[in-house]
């Protein structure tokens, strides 16, 4: 079962949607690590085998192996827009396959990049 880690820029409603679908979810807030540096967050996700969910575009450039990263690159980044994009992603893509993938979600496009080992 995949465990999703929500970055601090992801609304907690995203976690609620994922949990309703049976996924394990935690956030940087629930672990009291908000403000953690990007590289430290990535190391944590790799170590604990979490798929990171974020708005931070810097994570689209990660070259080293990771457990999975979902980046929402949306023109509007409010709660409604992000949750809507998540529902769109769920309709078009099996989230179980996000392991070892970089998934970039835009309004109309979902781009997938496999992680090299």
Buried (B, 14 or more C-beta within 10 A) or exposed (E): EBBBBBBBBBBEEBBEBBEEEEBEBBBBBEEEBEEBEBEEBBBBBBEEEBBBBBBBEEBBEBEEEBBBBBBBBBEEBEEEBBBBBBEBBEEEBEBEEBEBBBBBBBEEEBEEEEBEE
